[in-house]
Amino acid sequence: MKKIIYILAFSCITSSYAQNTLYIPSNIKHKNFESSLYGKDISLIKISNSKGMKVYVTNYGARIVSIMAADRNGNFEDVVCGFDSIADYQKIKQNFGALVGRYIGRILGAKFTLDGIEYKLQAGGNGHCAHGGTPGFADKVWNIVETNGNTVKLSYLSVDGENGFPGNLDISVTYTLSERNELIINYEATTDKPTVLNPSNHSFFNISGDLNKSITDQKLFVDGDSIAEYDNDKCVTGRMISVKNSPFDFRCMHHIGDNIDDDNQQLKVTGGYDHTWKLNSNGDIDKMAARIKDKKSGRVMEVYTTEPGLHIYTANGHNSKIIGKSGITYVRRNSICFETMHFADSPNKPQFPSTALRPGEKFTSTTIFRFRN
């Protein structure tokens, strides 16, 4: 089936490589990520490449805390939303940068049947199991398996019955920063009982480097001909609907805000984009699934994945009540998520690609975020 080096603070770099390069300072400090939970230590880990790009990860929720990427002038800025401390990540439950699982998205009715056995999952207030229940993978302290200059590997054992899911699931995620300015995310998992699995990273991107700026004037391309349809309660119906002649058609690159407030039933359900596209890449990691470009900074981010779907969320729920890094207020639509995944409620929708994982099989999945300027 498909599917330790610590930083004390960001500072200006004066190496021979980066004498003319600006690193925008951040309030992220090592001491604010020194903590413990469930008797396990929490840390902040840095990976980097020779081009000057840096990524910061914490083993609390296997989260991406920061991505420092260059603009067209070689200036490095943070391009993902988040917080300055572990305490804020624990307090504000928005999955910023986290690895979400066991199952990102909803499993309707908080139950599914696999091999003739019905499993009842932890249900939220709406009666469904969302993002694997609470606490999910985003709330766990992952083991640091390995770290070197450009790679960090984390692992977690999700025990049989956790939030209702069957099987002892041994899952790992490896973040690698390549010399091509690619953040490569590799997932692997095995189980000792038949189960379902659909993990994804939930980073909120704003490639302008201004985390308080709307992303609606950035341009987006998505190589997908259809989206998973919602009913009026934001539950997938099992139907795929064409993007042709709709606000969801990004097959030709255009501004995110061009049609985001159109009189469209699917947009009314979610208040903006919060939908899963069926990708034409068909699991080919060499075929670009999506591309976003910010004109002012010149930054471009491309998305490649082995997953069949790409869920795009335009932070419609941010309402200026969330205070993030450096005291920045996260306003509505200040960021965008690219959640590579299988489809919501696949265990109950046989027409969707299967998310089943059985003993003797290894789950593997790869997603690449490639940065250009």
Number of C-alpha atoms within 10 A of each C-alpha: 12 17 26 14 13 16 17 13 13 15 13 14 15 12 10 7 11 15 10 12 17 17 20 15 14 15 16 22 16 16 15 16 23 14 16 13 11 7 8 14 16 20 22 27 24 22 25 22 18 14 15 20 22 23 22 21 22 25 27 28 27 29 26 26 27 26 24 22 28 29 21 14 13 17 18 22 25 26 22 27 26 31 23 20 21 20 12 15 23 14 8 14 10 15 22 24 27 26 24 26 23 25 27 28 27 22 27 21 17 21 20 20 12 14 8 7 9 10 15 17 24 19 21 14 7 11 14 21 26 25 23 29 25 16 13 21 27 29 21 19 23 25 18 20 13 12 18 14 15 18 21 24 21 21 21 21 17 21 15 16 13 19 19 18 26 21 21 18 25 15 21 21 23 19 24 24 24 18 14 13 22 20 25 18 20 17 21 17 20 23 25 16 16 20 24 21 24 26 24 28 25 24 24 26 26 27 30 26 24 18 25 19 17 21 27 19 15 20 20 24 20 24 21 23 18 19 23 22 19 21 12 13 9 14 18 23 14 19 14 17 15 17 16 12 7 13 20 23 22 21 15 10 17 17 18 22 20 12 18 18 13 14 10 15 12 23 19 14 16 17 16 23 26 19 24 28 29 26 25 17 20 14 19 15 17 12 16 19 28 23 20 24 26 22 15 10 19 15 22 23 22 19 24 23 28 23 28 24 28 27 23 18 21 26 23 17 14 16 13 13 10 15 15 19 21 13 11 16 18 24 20 18 22 24 28 26 22 21 25 31 27 26 31 27 27 25 22 17 17 10 10 18 14 19 21 17 24 16 13 10 15 16 19 18 24 21 24 23 18 19 22 16 16
